[in-house]
């Protein structure tokens, strides 16, 4: 019989005895109010069975009172005795007694490293980027980084603020692990006290550079204003701008417009906020920054700057066709144009017509259907179908414009690729007018992870 059973049963007997004494004597009661003995509450059979279940057996046969940990080597040797696996680590961690042993085990584990469960995958065709970190395999041991990362999560949670001094370097290494790791990174970013602005910003900057943009941007709230300013100006963390205003921090927003290391969306947002802050009369400093932004290597920023200036009456900044005989310069201009056209209002003119000859443009499209079995166009491949059309100049638009924008960021020569399509631009004449555009739908990856022929 367990201690809970004894306690429950003894309480039950006491209740019965009190009821019996009340029935036998004491203060006389009115005849109309007879004494009623309350029945004891009996637990449901299922709950009773749970109470009567024996405690699970201990997994660790360690005399904790005899454990002496004088160094990380001692603590790591104890980890070997604990020998957690992916199947039993939670139960074994629960058996470790509170106190100095946990602190020593946590610190030694964090300082020993090796927490990268998913290695970075290079960007290339038909290679899927991992979107999550797997749980450790049941037979994973201390040598397995996937088990070590969950042990690191446990270790960080065991350390108090005054115990974190010895794990600053491990925290720096942890937040440098690139995506898809996010859980361990987030815990490490939040480990330091909110009052430690220097330490928190240092970890934020490391994690931001490792690719954790959204994660870091969402954790900047505790920083004071000087560190928020440093986050933007020194570390180019764009989310810090959301904690500032163009009215109070004008110089920061002006600098952000031309900061090539800042995320493009933050730079275009800075233009909008400065325009809103200045009202009808844009300041000279803001105007100069926006003019400089029209020459930004980033097409989206250059287009946003040009769009504002054109709408303000400065037509010379429109994305008109450049006078050039260099295909690379034409592709750059088309990239800016594609972003510019994507933000056009219905009542605004298109500048695309200046890029094509009077007769129009030859548009060649190739679609891909992996299930088609009939060679309709006679090219020898039943999965592809080609179509060619001469589009009159006044009807020309950018086909698959959103995908073209993505493709224009990845060009080799005059061929640009997105995940879904390949765009080949053909320029002719002294001024390199766009005479032909080939849009080819790319086949999906096959089961071996390579493109279909």
C-alpha positions in Angstrom: 0.0 0.0 0.0 1.5 3.4 -1.0 1.6 6.5 1.2 -1.2 8.1 -0.7 -3.4 5.1 -0.1 -2.6 5.3 3.7 -3.4 9.0 3.8 -6.6 8.6 2.0 -7.7 5.7 4.1 -6.8 7.4 7.4 -8.8 10.5 6.4 -11.7 8.2 5.6 -11.6 6.6 9.0 -11.4 10.0 10.8 -14.5 11.2 8.9 -16.5 8.1 9.9 -15.4 8.4 13.6 -16.4 12.1 13.8 -19.8 11.3 12.3 -20.4 8.5 14.8 -19.5 10.7 17.8 -21.9 13.4 16.5 -24.7 10.8 16.3 -24.1 9.5 19.9 -24.1 12.7 21.9 -23.3 16.4 22.1 -25.7 19.4 21.9 -29.4 18.4 21.6 -30.8 19.0 18.2 -34.4 19.7 17.0 -36.4 16.6 16.2 -37.2 18.0 12.8 -33.5 18.0 11.8 -32.2 14.5 12.1 -28.5 13.9 12.0 -27.3 12.7 8.6 -24.0 11.0 8.3 -22.2 12.1 5.1 -20.9 9.2 3.0 -17.2 9.3 2.2 -16.3 10.3 -1.3 -14.9 7.2 -3.0 -12.5 7.9 -5.9 -13.5 6.4 -9.3 -12.0 3.1 -10.0 -9.7 4.5 -12.7 -8.3 7.1 -10.4 -7.8 4.5 -7.6 -5.9 2.3 -10.0 -3.6 5.3 -10.8 -3.0 5.9 -7.1 -2.2 2.3 -6.5 0.3 2.1 -9.4 3.9 1.6 -8.1 6.5 4.3 -8.9 8.5 3.6 -12.1 11.9 2.0 -11.4 14.9 4.3 -11.4 17.0 4.2 -14.6 20.2 5.5 -12.9 22.1 3.5 -10.2 24.2 6.5 -9.1 24.9 7.4 -5.5 24.5 11.1 -5.9 25.8 11.9 -2.4 29.1 10.5 -3.4 29.4 12.5 -6.6 32.2 15.1 -6.6 32.5 17.4 -9.6 35.6 19.5 -9.6 36.0 20.2 -13.3 34.3 19.9 -16.7 36.1 16.6 -17.2 34.4 15.2 -14.0 31.0 16.4 -15.2 31.5 15.0 -18.7 32.5 11.7 -17.1 29.3 11.8 -15.2 27.4 12.4 -18.4 28.9 9.2 -19.7 27.6 7.3 -16.7 24.1 8.9 -17.1 24.3 7.8 -20.8 21.1 9.5 -22.0 19.6 8.3 -25.3 16.9 9.6 -27.5 14.5 7.1 -25.9 15.1 7.8 -22.2 16.8 11.2 -21.8 13.8 12.9 -20.2 13.4 10.3 -17.5 17.1 10.3 -16.7 17.2 14.1 -16.5 14.4 14.0 -14.0 16.5 11.8 -11.7 19.3 14.3 -11.4 19.0 16.0 -8.0 18.6 19.7 -7.7 21.7 21.7 -6.8 25.4 22.0 -7.8 25.4 18.7 -9.7 22.9 20.1 -12.2 24.8 23.4 -12.6 28.0 21.5 -13.2 26.4 19.1 -15.7 24.7 21.9 -17.6 27.8 24.1 -17.9 30.0 21.2 -19.0 27.6 20.1 -21.6 27.2 23.6 -23.1 31.0 24.2 -23.1 31.5 20.9 -25.0 29.5 22.0 -28.0 28.4 20.0 -31.0 24.7 21.0 -31.2 24.2 21.4 -34.9 21.6 18.7 -35.7 20.9 19.8 -39.3 23.9 20.8 -41.4 23.4 23.8 -43.9 22.4 22.8 -47.4 23.8 24.8 -50.3 21.2 26.5 -52.5 20.9 24.7 -55.9 18.3 23.2 -58.2 16.1 20.5 -56.8 17.6 20.6 -53.3 14.9 21.1 -50.7 16.0 23.3 -47.8 15.1 21.6 -44.5 12.3 23.4 -42.7 12.5 21.8 -39.3 14.9 20.0 -36.9 14.1 16.4 -36.2 13.7 14.8 -32.8 16.7 12.7 -31.8 16.4 9.0 -32.8 15.5 6.6 -30.1 19.1 5.1 -30.2 20.8 8.5 -30.3 23.7 8.8 -27.8 25.7 11.7 -26.4 27.7 11.7 -29.6 24.6 12.6 -31.6 24.2 16.4 -32.1 20.4 16.0 -32.4 20.3 14.6 -28.9 22.9 17.1 -27.7 20.7 20.0 -28.9 17.8 18.9 -26.7 20.1 18.4 -23.8 21.4 21.9 -24.4 17.9 23.3 -24.2 17.6 21.6 -20.9 21.0 22.8 -19.8 20.3 26.5 -20.5 17.0 26.3 -18.6 18.9 25.0 -15.5 21.2 28.0 -15.1 20.3 31.0 -13.1 21.3 34.5 -14.2 24.4 34.5 -12.0 25.5 31.2 -13.4 25.6 32.3 -17.1 29.0 33.9 -17.0 30.8 30.7 -17.7 28.7 29.9 -20.8 28.9 33.1 -22.8 31.1 31.5 -25.4 28.8 28.5 -25.8 25.8 30.8 -26.2 27.6 32.7 -28.9 28.3 29.4 -30.7 24.7 28.2 -30.4 23.1 31.4 -31.8 25.5 31.1 -34.8 23.9 27.8 -35.8 22.0 28.6 -39.1 18.4 27.8 -39.8 16.4 25.5 -39.7 17.6 25.6 -36.0 15.4 28.1 -34.2 14.2 26.6 -30.9 17.6 26.3 -29.4 18.7 29.6 -30.8 15.6 31.4 -29.4 16.3 29.9 -25.9 19.9 31.0 -26.1 18.9 34.5 -27.2 16.5 34.8 -24.2 18.9 33.3 -21.7 20.6 36.5 -20.6 18.8 38.9 -18.3 16.8 41.6 -20.0 18.9 44.2 -18.3 22.1 42.9 -20.0 21.6 45.0 -23.1 25.2 44.6 -24.3 25.1 40.8 -24.0 21.7 40.5 -25.6 22.6 42.7 -28.6 25.8 40.8 -29.1 23.9 37.5 -29.4 21.2 39.1 -31.5 23.8 40.3 -34.0 25.4 36.9 -34.3 22.1 35.2 -34.8 21.0 37.8 -37.4 24.1 37.2 -39.4 23.5 33.5 -39.2 20.1 33.9 -41.0 17.7 34.2 -38.1 16.2 37.6 -39.3 12.6 37.1 -38.3 13.5 35.5 -35.0 15.9 38.3 -34.0 13.5 41.0 -35.1 10.9 39.6 -32.8 13.1 39.7 -29.7 14.4 43.2 -29.8 11.8 44.7 -27.5 13.8 44.6 -24.2 16.7 46.6 -25.7 16.9 50.3 -24.6 17.1 53.0 -27.2 20.9 53.3 -27.4 21.2 49.6 -28.2 18.2 49.7 -30.6 20.1 52.5 -32.5 23.3 50.4 -32.5 21.3 47.4 -33.8 20.3 49.4 -36.9 23.5 51.4 -37.5 26.2 48.9 -36.6 24.6 45.5 -37.1 22.0 46.4 -39.8 19.2 44.6 -38.0 16.2 46.0 -39.8 13.6 45.1 -37.1 15.1 47.7 -34.8 13.6 50.4 -37.1 10.1 49.3 -36.0 11.0 50.4 -32.5 12.0 53.9 -33.7 10.2 56.8 -35.5 11.2 58.9 -38.4 10.2 62.0 -36.5 12.4 61.3 -33.5 15.2 59.5 -35.3 15.4 61.2 -38.7 19.1 60.7 -39.3 18.8 57.0 -38.7 16.0 56.6 -41.3 17.9 58.7 -43.8 20.9 56.5 -43.4 18.8 53.4 -43.7 17.6 54.4 -47.2 21.2 54.0 -48.6 22.4 51.2 -46.3 23.1 48.3 -48.7 23.5 45.9 -45.8 20.0 46.6 -44.5 17.1 44.4 -45.8 15.5 46.0 -48.9 12.0 46.1 -47.3 13.3 48.1 -44.4 14.9 50.6 -46.8 11.8 51.1 -48.9 9.7 51.4 -45.7 12.2 54.1 -44.5 11.4 56.1 -47.7 7.7 55.9 -46.9 8.1 56.9 -43.3 10.2 59.9 -44.1 7.8 61.0 -46.8 5.0 60.8 -44.3 6.9 62.6 -41.6 7.9 65.5 -43.9 4.4 65.9 -45.4 4.1 68.1 -48.5 7.7 69.4 -48.3 10.4 66.7 -48.4 13.6 67.8 -46.7 16.7 68.1 -48.7 18.5 65.4 -46.8 15.7 62.9 -47.4 15.5 63.9 -51.1 19.3 63.4 -51.6 19.1 60.0 -49.9 16.2 58.9 -52.2 18.0 60.1 -55.3 21.1 58.0 -54.2 18.8 55.0 -53.7 17.8 55.1 -57.4 21.3 53.8 -58.1 21.1 51.0 -55.5 22.3 47.6 -56.6 19.0 46.2 -55.2 16.4 46.5 -57.9 13.5 46.8 -55.5 15.0 49.7 -53.6 16.0 51.5 -56.8 12.4 51.0 -58.2 10.8 52.3 -55.0 13.0 55.4 -55.0 12.3 56.1 -58.7 8.6 55.6 -58.2 8.4 58.2 -55.4 10.5 60.7 -57.4 8.4 60.3 -60.6 5.2 60.7 -58.6 6.6 63.9 -57.2 7.1 65.2 -60.7 10.7 64.3 -61.3 10.2 62.4 -64.5 14.0 62.1 -65.2 14.2 59.3 -62.6 11.7 57.1 -64.5 13.0 53.6 -65.3 13.3 54.4 -69.0 15.5 52.3 -71.3 19.2 53.2 -70.8 21.4 54.1 -73.8 23.7 51.1 -73.7 25.1 48.3 -75.8 25.8 46.1 -72.8 23.4 43.2 -72.2 24.2 43.2 -68.4 23.2 46.9 -68.2 19.9 46.1 -70.0 19.1 43.2 -67.6 19.8 45.6 -64.7 17.4 48.1 -66.2 14.7 45.5 -66.8 15.1 44.3 -63.2 14.3 47.8 -61.9 11.6 48.2 -64.5 9.9 44.9 -63.4 9.8 46.0 -59.7 8.7 49.5 -60.8 5.8 48.2 -62.9 4.7 45.9 -60.1 3.8 48.9 -58.0 2.2 51.0 -60.8 -1.3 52.4 -60.2 -3.9 51.9 -62.9 -3.7 55.6 -64.0 0.1 55.6 -64.3 2.0 55.0 -67.6 4.1 52.0 -68.3 7.8 52.5 -69.4 8.0 49.0 -70.9 7.2 50.2 -74.4 10.5 52.0 -74.6 12.4 48.7 -74.3 10.8 47.0 -77.4 10.9 47.7 -81.2 8.0 49.2 -83.1 7.0 45.9 -84.6 6.6 44.4 -81.1 8.2 41.5 -79.4 8.4 37.8 -80.3 7.2 35.8 -77.3 8.1 32.1 -77.1 6.5 30.1 -74.3 7.2 26.5 -73.4 4.9 24.8 -70.9 5.7 21.5 -69.2 3.1 18.8 -68.3 4.7 15.7 -66.8 1.5 13.7 -67.3 1.0 14.5 -71.0 1.8 11.5 -73.3 1.0 13.1 -76.7 3.6 15.1 -78.6 1.3 17.9 -79.8 4.0 20.2 -81.2 6.2 17.6 -82.8 9.3 18.5 -80.9 9.9 14.9 -79.8 8.9 15.5 -76.2 5.3 14.8 -75.2 5.7 16.7 -71.9 6.5 20.1 -73.5 4.4 22.3 -75.7 5.8 25.4 -77.5 4.0 28.4 -78.7 5.3 31.5 -80.5 3.4 34.8 -80.9 4.3 38.3 -82.1 2.9 40.7 -79.5 2.2 44.2 -80.9 4.1 46.9 -79.2 1.1 48.6 -77.6 0.0 45.2 -76.1 3.3 44.2 -74.6 3.4 43.4 -70.9 5.8 41.5 -68.7 4.7 37.8 -68.7 4.8 36.0 -65.3 6.0 39.3 -63.8 6.3 38.1 -60.2 8.3 35.0 -61.2 10.4 37.2 -63.6 11.3 39.4 -60.7 12.6 36.4 -58.8 14.5 35.1 -61.9 16.2 38.5 -62.6 18.0 38.0 -59.3 19.7 34.9 -60.7 21.1 35.5 -64.2 23.8 34.0 -66.2 24.4 35.9 -69.4 21.0 36.9 -70.7 19.3 33.8 -69.1 17.6 34.2 -65.7 16.1 31.4 -63.7 13.6 31.1 -60.9 12.6 27.8 -59.3 9.7 27.5 -61.8 10.8 29.2 -65.0 13.7 30.2 -67.2 13.6 33.5 -69.0 15.9 34.2 -71.9 16.1 37.8 -73.2 17.3 38.5 -76.7 18.5 42.0 -77.5 19.2 43.4 -80.9 20.3 46.6 -82.6 22.7 49.3 -81.6 20.5 50.3 -78.6 19.8 46.6 -77.7 16.0 46.6 -77.9 14.3 43.6 -76.5 13.2 41.7 -79.6 12.5 38.2 -78.3 11.6 36.8 -74.9 11.6 33.0 -74.3 9.7 31.8 -71.2 10.3 28.2 -70.4 8.5 26.3 -67.6 11.0 24.2 -65.8 10.3 20.5 -65.2 9.8 19.4 -61.6 12.5 17.5 -59.7 12.2 13.8 -60.0 12.4 11.3 -57.1 16.2 11.3 -57.2 16.3 15.0 -56.5 17.6 16.1 -59.8 15.8 18.0 -62.6 14.0 15.9 -65.2 15.6 16.1 -68.7 
